[in-house]
Amino acid sequence: MITFDRVSKRYAEGHEALREVSVELGRDELVFLTGHSGAGKSTLLRLIMLIERPTRGQIIIDGENLAKVKARGIPRHRRNIGVVFQNHQLLFDRTVFDNVALPLVIAGYEHREIGRRVRAALDKVGLLARERALPITLSGGEQQRVGIARAVVAKPRILLADEPTGNLDPALSAEIMQLFEAFNQVGVTVVIASHDLALISRLRHRILTLREGRLVSSGG
Ligand SMILES: Nc1ncnc2c1ncn2[C@@H]1O[C@H](COP(=O)(O)OP(=O)(O)OP(=O)(O)O)[C@@H](O)[C@H]1O
């Protein structure tokens, strides 16, 4: 469960990116976050990741108030969160396997466990056969699936995605959304920021709409 309680975020330059946002996201929910460019979508995701801190208000995740998480607790906090970006942010000189393994290597997992988990994650996104490929040899949709495998490889409780289908055509975008739905069905809380109203309104999930930093709709 993720709770935002009257959360505001003002950046150093004085711009108020989020204003008094209150919302509860259930443990088993998949929600879309939409709104115009600059509405505050990425800021909301960054607050969950503790890349930014709120100026006012509180964020509580599974009973833990993020205000109490000090700098040295941030890596542990982030281990519960998988993140998918629009531009994949893959390492292009490393294989698919190595890209997906990266979070586990950083977290100090044992070699055999890394192999097991990476192959399980690649299997879930349908790319097991491509583990030795370099990302450059994959299509855009496949690259995004590598990004998703990397985000879920450490079995996070929360999956955040910022415009994950921004560069993909409608058919591939729909496939990527189905992957997110599959992870949600096994108990991962999923939050997807997206401009693609045509796509997200077809799927039956709650849509949170931001306008100039305010949550103007949190309905279905
Ligand atoms: N690091 C920062 N410093 C100062 N202002 C920022 C920073 N990050 C974002 N902003 C401002 O905060 C507002 C919200 O930005 P944010 O990136 O959260 O919007 P968004 O809805 O994700 O937009 P987009 O769809 O274009 O990615 C914008 O006016 C932006 O210029």
The ligand as an SDF file (V2000), in Angstrom:
LIG
                    3D

 31 33  0  0  0  0  0  0  0  0999 V2000
   14.8640   18.7740  -10.8380 N   0  0  0  0  0  0  0  0  0  0  0  0
   13.9790   19.7570  -11.0800 C   0  0  0  0  0  0  0  0  0  0  0  0
   14.2590   21.0270  -10.7430 N   0  0  0  0  0  0  0  0  0  0  0  0
   13.3770   22.0020  -10.9900 C   0  0  0  0  0  0  0  0  0  0  0  0
   12.1710   21.8450  -11.5420 N   0  0  0  0  0  0  0  0  0  0  0  0
   11.8400   20.6050  -11.9050 C   0  0  0  0  0  0  0  0  0  0  0  0
   12.7180   19.4850  -11.6980 C   0  0  0  0  0  0  0  0  0  0  0  0
   12.1000   18.3700  -12.1510 N   0  0  0  0  0  0  0  0  0  0  0  0
   10.9060   18.7680  -12.6170 C   0  0  0  0  0  0  0  0  0  0  0  0
   10.7490   20.0980  -12.4660 N   0  0  0  0  0  0  0  0  0  0  0  0
    9.5570   20.8780  -12.8350 C   0  0  0  0  0  0  0  0  0  0  0  0
    8.4540   20.3480  -12.1200 O   0  0  0  0  0  0  0  0  0  0  0  0
    7.2910   20.2770  -12.9510 C   0  0  0  0  0  0  0  0  0  0  0  0
    6.7960   18.8360  -13.0180 C   0  0  0  0  0  0  0  0  0  0  0  0
    7.7550   18.0710  -13.7290 O   0  0  0  0  0  0  0  0  0  0  0  0
    7.5970   16.4970  -13.9480 P   0  0  0  0  0  0  0  0  0  0  0  0
    8.8380   16.0500  -14.6350 O   0  0  0  0  0  0  0  0  0  0  0  0
    7.2340   15.8710  -12.6700 O   0  0  0  0  0  0  0  0  0  0  0  0
    6.3550   16.4650  -14.9330 O   0  0  0  0  0  0  0  0  0  0  0  0
    5.8030   15.2830  -15.8570 P   0  0  0  0  0  0  0  0  0  0  0  0
    4.3330   15.2850  -15.6830 O   0  0  0  0  0  0  0  0  0  0  0  0
    6.5500   14.0470  -15.5630 O   0  0  0  0  0  0  0  0  0  0  0  0
    6.1770   15.8200  -17.2990 O   0  0  0  0  0  0  0  0  0  0  0  0
    6.5850   15.0070  -18.6370 P   0  0  0  0  0  0  0  0  0  0  0  0
    5.3330   14.3100  -19.0770 O   0  0  0  0  0  0  0  0  0  0  0  0
    6.9980   16.0910  -19.5810 O   0  0  0  0  0  0  0  0  0  0  0  0
    7.7030   14.0820  -18.2520 O   0  0  0  0  0  0  0  0  0  0  0  0
    7.7080   20.8510  -14.3050 C   0  0  0  0  0  0  0  0  0  0  0  0
    7.3380   22.2100  -14.3500 O   0  0  0  0  0  0  0  0  0  0  0  0
    9.2120   20.7270  -14.3010 C   0  0  0  0  0  0  0  0  0  0  0  0
    9.8110   21.7330  -15.0740 O   0  0  0  0  0  0  0  0  0  0  0  0
  1  2  1  0
  2  3  1  0
  2  7  2  0
  3  4  2  0
  4  5  1  0
  5  6  2  0
  6  7  1  0
  6 10  1  0
  7  8  1  0
  8  9  2  0
  9 10  1  0
 10 11  1  0
 11 12  1  0
 11 30  1  0
 12 13  1  0
 13 14  1  0
 13 28  1  0
 14 15  1  0
 15 16  1  0
 16 17  2  0
 16 18  1  0
 16 19  1  0
 19 20  1  0
 20 21  2  0
 20 22  1  0
 20 23  1  0
 23 24  1  0
 24 25  2  0
 24 26  1  0
 24 27  1  0
 28 29  1  0
 28 30  1  0
 30 31  1  0
M  END
$$$$
